[in-house]
Amino acid sequence: MLQELVSENWHSLIRTTSIIVAAFLIFYGLIYPLLFHPLAKIPGPTICALTGYWILYKSWSEQRNHYVDDLHKRYGSIVRVGPNEVDISDSDYLKEVYVQDMDKSNFYAQFINYGSHNTFSTIDKAGHIESRKASAKFYSKSHVCSEDVQVKIRGVISKVLKVLEEQKYKPINVFILWADMAMDAITLFSFGSKYYISSMDDPFGAGRKIVLEFFVQSSSWFWTTQLPRFYDWVVPQAVDDATQRCCDWIENQFNRSLDGVGESEQSLVNTLLGGKVHSNGKKPVFDKQRAKSECFDHIAAGHATTATTLSYIYFELARHPEVQQRLIDELSQSNGGKHLSVHNLESQDYSRIEELPFMNAVIDETLRVYAAIPGQEPRLAPNTGMVWKGSKETPKCLIPGGTIITMQPWSVHRDPTVFTDPNNWNPDRWMSDNQEQLKAMHKNLIPFSAGTRMCIGMNLAICEIKLNVSSVFSRYTVRLEEGFDYDSKAFFSDMYTSFPRFGQMPIVFDSIETKQELMS
Ligand code: HEM
């Protein structure tokens, strides 16, 4: 009798508990996120509101940028991409999200090197400002344009011209060559001319090897940024080995460059460590470990991005001979009506070519369509929240503090209300006379991001790109390699930082002079 009573009560206890647990799960797992969460009014797929793993899956499977862009087409300029995450594609919000400097999300926290943080990985605003101040002048436009720096960059371009002179008529994998070039510039910048190892001295041997090591190292980006707790479980040993070799390569140059601290040549190491002691007696932000981490970060951030931009400039110009010819004509005009000889290895002069309108249109259009960082750039809504002012699809609402807000350049650069036929690479859109249209397009062009955390190396990157393009197209025409399947082997990857997916972009260079001789 007693046993029966206990058993009956036991069953009813289990039944009641199960009902409460199921009701709890249904409410917090389904009803709350879909109907009562403060982000419930923001449109998006149901699965995104229910779990953060869906957008993580899209990221991991290299589809996120396209997927989020498709969501904008369906749901409008704000979409809920996770239970606590929204993406905005409306340049009116750039000021609030990036310029007014919202905190970065934890996405960036693992970009530490040698166990030490750097400017990029610093999450808190105050720490970031202190860190960035140390090298901001070093990367300023006036310093990049100074003769001391220009001599260095022109020297790197001369090395490029030498390689092209030796290799012409054979397909060259320009992704590697431009990565070598940008690596040369940024290591020269970081360590100084006496202490850096030149990747351009052996571009397809040692240069290629180190570029590929960085390529492998960065392949762990998803686990580093989005699921760091699984990193040790899933990232293969080969990636750790490559990372170690990148660290050693930089450490070697860094240690040698310490001898140059206090010398007159300005290098990044010299700037970070040779600076004056603060007048208020405050300890400088950079000790040797942190300076080494900073160098690693600038070198990693500064070479593949520049190489990607240049690779797609060459790809598009090779695909569009008529556009290429207009660029060549503009350059020839700026050279007094002449093309240059391939045996002349002198770089163009930056002050002469910096403002060439058609070349700038080609570069801007490539930065728009192939932004080397097209991905999320996540920030956190401040404690007071952020007001969504309302749009056709989504009423005014408060996005609560702590929500992850992303504004992927991939979509901002493809806003159809600003760019007609947005997926089409068309430099002519930047040659328009319509000033209002141009203003709107420039407002929507954010390949280097915006605000205090925007790219610190922008002036250097733009200078390298313009000197490269102007120097090469004053001497060469380019074409695609016959028979190479660019669609499947050189397509633009879908990641936070993107590049030709398999590291290949073969381009053939022909001398303009020889072509003209053959024609006459
Ligand atoms: C075409 C070439 C480049 C592109 C498209 C590019 C793009 C960007 C973007 C979009 C960001 C912001 C990322 C975010 O907030 O998630 C960034 C940050 C950064 N970039 Fe670049 N970059 C380029 C070249 C370089 C170069 C040459 C350097 C060398 C110094 C560099 C160093 C950095 C650093 C240190 C940051 C972090 C700045 C901070 O947090 O204050 N980048 N870059």
Residues whose N, C-alpha, C, O or C-beta is under 5 A from the ligand:
A	BS01	HEM	T119 F120 R132 H298 A301 G302 T305 T306 T309 A372 I373 E377 I446 P447 F448 S449 T452 R453 M454 C455 I456 G457 M458 L460 A461
